[in-house]
């Protein structure tokens, strides 16, 4: 128990220094030099009981809700944007020339209305979409702004959708978040099944603990016979996956068909996963493996980002915060 609390204090010291992200709302129109990034969202976060119901006016909270809500949010990226960064306003409403800002948004009354809006944003004769599943200790604003940054920096040519599951959004919520992963499997399956029924080809990208959620969901889909939806997943990337290696192998063995291409983006410099491994009493997590042979015959491609500098200071988000990594992965057409 003492070991756990020491580790928790260290982790709060690593992750808790920066101010947390919040929605900063500035109505349209977008000014010259800004770029507008639309992010769709499906969430099982329970809405606050009071306040404006519009997605851009309130944050969905950390409480879980078995009923999914669907929406979209338009986020402006400033002319001063640096690749790999989210320029959060430090205070006040923010400056559109300097900061990411929420410019418009809505909550859809029905899932059917949500799918109609998605189709309207798809390129002609294209039904491709990127679905992003965030990790541990992420609030709703951070999940949506992060996907806006990723979509912008990777020049995503297709609609993007965030599955914003009910993370506690605080360092002390690790156990709560792991329980939320189990709670959120059915919701993610519902989202993916709905997209498959509408004939979307899905590229699925998950970060950190979100990888556990994705693998658990795909496993339950395979076991239950939801193979039609699995066949609509045309690519899977797990970024810094916070999963035990043995658990991952067992999960993957039950997934048929397993999505291809299947990428694992790993780094031995990932301090967050190092702490997670220490807490679990294991030498490392999947996201920091050094020898892919340990995964056996799993049909995965491992991309090692250990030698790439820059990005977040704990090395847990190198794939989408380090400009060198973004440039390399963009050339590989990750997420397309």
C-alpha positions in Angstrom: 0.0 0.0 0.0 2.9 2.4 0.8 4.4 1.6 -2.5 1.1 2.5 -4.3 0.8 5.9 -2.6 4.5 6.8 -3.3 4.0 6.0 -6.9 0.7 8.0 -7.0 2.5 11.0 -5.6 5.2 10.7 -8.2 2.7 10.4 -10.9 0.7 13.4 -9.8 4.1 15.3 -9.9 4.6 14.2 -13.5 1.2 14.8 -14.8 -0.5 17.3 -12.5 1.6 20.4 -13.0 0.0 21.7 -16.2 -3.4 23.4 -16.1 -6.3 21.2 -17.3 -8.0 22.0 -20.6 -11.4 23.5 -20.8 -13.7 24.6 -23.6 -13.3 28.2 -24.5 -16.2 29.3 -26.6 -16.0 32.1 -29.2 -18.8 32.2 -31.8 -18.3 32.1 -35.5 -17.2 33.4 -37.9 -13.6 32.2 -38.2 -11.1 34.9 -38.9 -8.5 35.0 -41.7 -5.6 32.6 -41.0 -7.6 30.3 -38.7 -8.5 26.8 -39.8 -11.6 25.1 -38.6 -11.5 21.4 -37.6 -14.7 19.5 -37.1 -14.8 16.7 -34.6 -17.7 14.4 -34.1 -18.2 12.8 -30.7 -19.9 9.8 -29.2 -19.8 9.8 -25.4 -21.0 7.8 -22.4 -20.2 10.7 -20.1 -23.2 11.8 -18.1 -24.1 15.4 -18.8 -24.2 17.8 -15.9 -27.7 18.1 -14.4 -27.8 21.9 -14.8 -26.7 24.3 -17.4 -26.9 24.7 -21.1 -27.2 21.3 -22.9 -25.1 22.3 -25.9 -21.9 20.4 -26.1 -19.8 23.6 -26.5 -21.3 25.2 -23.4 -20.7 22.5 -20.8 -18.3 19.6 -20.2 -19.7 16.2 -20.1 -18.5 14.9 -16.7 -16.8 11.9 -15.3 -20.0 10.1 -14.3 -20.9 7.1 -16.5 -24.1 6.9 -18.5 -25.3 3.7 -20.3 -27.0 5.9 -22.9 -24.7 7.3 -25.6 -24.9 10.9 -26.7 -23.8 12.1 -30.1 -22.6 15.6 -31.2 -20.1 17.6 -33.1 -17.8 20.4 -32.2 -16.0 22.9 -34.5 -12.6 23.9 -33.2 -10.5 26.6 -34.7 -6.7 26.1 -35.0 -4.8 29.4 -34.7 -2.3 30.6 -37.4 0.3 30.5 -34.6 -0.2 26.7 -34.1 2.9 24.6 -33.5 2.8 21.1 -34.8 2.1 18.6 -32.0 0.8 21.2 -29.5 -2.7 22.3 -28.3 -2.5 26.0 -27.6 -4.8 26.3 -24.6 -5.9 29.7 -23.5 -4.3 30.4 -20.1 -7.2 32.4 -18.9 -10.3 34.3 -20.2 -11.9 33.5 -23.5 -8.7 33.2 -25.5 -7.3 34.8 -28.6 -8.2 33.2 -31.9 -4.9 34.1 -33.4 -3.1 32.2 -30.6 -5.3 29.5 -29.2 -7.5 26.5 -30.0 -11.1 27.7 -29.5 -14.5 26.2 -29.7 -16.4 28.0 -32.4 -19.6 26.0 -32.9 -21.2 22.7 -32.0 -24.4 20.8 -31.4 -25.8 17.7 -29.7 -27.8 15.4 -32.0 -31.2 14.4 -30.8 -30.9 10.9 -32.4 -28.2 8.6 -33.7 -29.9 8.8 -37.1 -29.5 12.6 -37.1 -25.8 12.1 -36.2 -25.3 9.7 -39.1 -27.0 12.1 -41.5 -24.6 14.8 -40.5 -21.6 12.5 -40.9 -22.6 11.6 -44.4 -22.9 15.3 -45.3 -19.3 15.8 -44.3 -17.9 12.8 -46.2 -16.0 13.3 -49.4 -17.8 12.3 -52.6 -18.1 8.6 -53.0 -16.1 8.1 -49.8 -17.2 6.4 -46.6 -14.0 6.5 -44.6 -13.8 7.7 -41.0 -11.2 7.9 -38.2 -12.4 6.9 -34.7 -10.1 8.0 -31.8 -10.3 6.5 -28.3 -8.4 8.5 -25.7 -6.6 7.2 -22.6 -6.5 7.6 -18.9 -6.9 10.9 -17.1 -8.5 12.8 -19.9 -11.5 15.1 -19.6 -14.0 15.7 -22.4 -12.4 19.0 -23.6 -9.0 17.4 -23.7 -10.3 14.4 -25.7 -11.9 16.6 -28.4 -9.2 19.2 -28.6 -6.6 16.4 -28.9 -8.4 14.8 -31.8 -8.7 18.2 -33.5 -4.9 18.7 -33.1 -4.2 15.2 -34.5 -6.6 15.6 -37.4 -5.1 18.9 -38.3 -1.5 17.9 -37.9 -1.9 14.7 -39.8 -4.0 16.4 -42.5 -6.8 13.9 -42.1 -8.9 14.0 -45.3 -11.9 12.2 -43.8 -14.3 12.9 -40.9 -13.0 12.2 -37.4 -14.9 10.9 -34.4 -13.9 10.8 -30.7 -15.3 8.1 -28.5 -15.1 10.2 -25.3 -15.5 7.5 -22.5 -16.1 8.4 -18.9 -12.6 9.0 -17.6 -12.4 10.6 -14.2 -10.0 13.2 -15.7 -7.6 13.2 -12.7 -4.4 11.4 -11.8 -6.0 9.7 -8.7 -8.7 8.1 -11.0 -6.5 5.3 -12.4 -8.7 2.5 -10.9 -11.9 4.4 -11.7 -10.7 4.7 -15.3 -9.9 1.0 -15.5 -13.4 0.2 -14.4 -14.8 2.7 -16.9 -13.0 0.8 -19.6 -15.0 -2.2 -18.8 -18.2 -0.1 -18.5 -17.5 1.5 -21.9 -17.1 -1.6 -24.1 -20.7 -1.9 -25.0 -20.9 1.8 -26.0 -17.9 1.5 -28.3 -19.3 -1.6 -29.9 -22.6 0.3 -30.4 -20.7 3.2 -32.1 -18.7 0.8 -34.4 -21.7 -1.3 -35.2 -23.7 1.8 -36.2 -20.9 3.0 -38.5 -20.6 -0.5 -40.1 -24.4 -0.5 -40.7 -24.0 2.8 -42.5 -21.2 1.2 -44.6 -18.3 3.3 -43.2 -14.7 2.0 -43.4 -13.2 2.7 -40.0 -9.6 3.4 -39.1 -9.4 2.9 -35.3 -6.8 4.7 -33.3 -6.4 4.3 -29.5 -4.0 5.9 -27.0 -2.8 4.5 -23.7 -5.6 2.9 -21.6 -7.9 3.5 -24.6 -6.0 0.6 -26.2 -7.3 -1.7 -23.5 -10.8 -0.5 -24.2 -10.4 -1.1 -27.9 -9.0 -4.6 -27.5 -11.6 -5.6 -25.0 -14.4 -4.3 -27.4 -13.0 -6.1 -30.4 -12.6 -9.3 -28.5 -16.3 -9.2 -27.3 -17.5 -8.4 -30.8 -15.6 -11.4 -32.2 -16.9 -13.8 -29.4 -20.5 -12.6 -29.9 -20.3 -13.1 -33.6 -20.3 -9.4 -34.6 -18.0 -10.2 -37.5 -19.6 -7.8 -40.0 -18.6 -4.9 -37.9 -15.0 -6.2 -37.4 -14.7 -6.5 -41.2 -15.4 -2.8 -41.5 -12.3 -1.9 -39.4 -9.7 -1.3 -42.1 -6.8 -0.3 -39.9 -6.0 -0.3 -36.2 -3.2 1.6 -34.4 -2.5 1.4 -30.7 -0.4 4.3 -29.4 1.6 3.7 -26.2 -0.8 0.9 -25.2 -1.2 0.5 -21.5 -1.8 -3.2 -21.6 -0.1 -6.2 -20.1 1.7 -8.2 -22.9 0.2 -11.5 -21.9 -3.3 -10.0 -21.8 -2.8 -8.5 -25.2 -1.8 -11.8 -26.8 -4.9 -13.5 -25.2 -7.1 -10.7 -26.5 -5.7 -10.8 -30.0 -6.1 -14.5 -30.3 -9.9 -14.3 -29.9 -10.3 -11.5 -32.5 -11.4 -12.9 -35.9 -10.9 -11.3 -38.3 -8.2 -9.2 -36.8 -8.0 -5.7 -38.4 -5.2 -5.0 -40.8 -3.0 -3.2 -40.9 -2.4 -3.4 -37.1 0.2 -1.1 -35.7 1.7 -0.9 -32.3 3.5 2.4 -31.6 5.9 1.9 -28.7 8.8 3.7 -26.9 11.2 2.6 -24.1 11.3 6.3 -23.1 7.6 6.2 -21.9 7.8 7.2 -18.3 4.0 6.9 -17.7 4.1 3.2 -18.9 7.2 2.7 -16.8 5.3 3.7 -13.7 2.3 1.6 -14.8 4.6 -1.5 -15.1 6.1 -0.8 -11.7 2.7 -0.6 -10.1 1.7 -3.9 -11.7 4.9 -5.6 -10.7 5.8 -6.4 -14.3 9.0 -5.4 -16.2 7.1 -3.4 -18.8 3.8 -2.7 -20.6 2.9 -3.4 -24.2 3.7 0.2 -25.2 7.3 -0.1 -24.2 8.2 -3.6 -25.5 11.8 -4.0 -26.8 11.4 -7.4 -28.5 8.3 -7.9 -30.6 9.1 -11.6 -30.9 7.6 -11.9 -27.4 4.2 -11.4 -29.0 4.5 -14.7 -31.0 2.9 -14.9 -34.3 0.6 -11.9 -33.8 0.0 -10.1 -37.2 1.1 -6.7 -35.9 3.7 -4.2 -37.1 5.7 -2.5 -34.3 6.9 1.0 -34.8 9.5 2.0 -32.3 9.6 5.7 -31.4 12.2 5.4 -28.7 14.8 7.5 -30.6 12.5 10.3 -31.5 13.0 13.4 -29.3 10.5 16.2 -28.6 6.9 16.0 -27.7 5.4 15.6 -24.3 7.9 15.5 -21.4 7.0 12.0 -20.2 7.2 10.4 -23.6 3.7 9.0 -23.5 2.3 10.9 -26.5 5.3 11.0 -28.8 3.3 9.8 -31.8 1.1 12.9 -31.9 3.1 15.6 -30.0 6.7 15.2 -31.4 6.9 17.0 -34.8 9.5 14.4 -36.1 7.2 11.6 -35.3 4.2 13.3 -36.8 6.1 13.9 -40.0 7.3 10.3 -40.2 3.8 8.8 -39.5 2.2 11.2 -41.9 4.4 9.9 -44.7 3.3 6.4 -43.7 -0.3 7.7 -44.0 -1.1 6.6 -40.5 -4.8 7.1 -39.9 -5.7 7.2 -43.6 
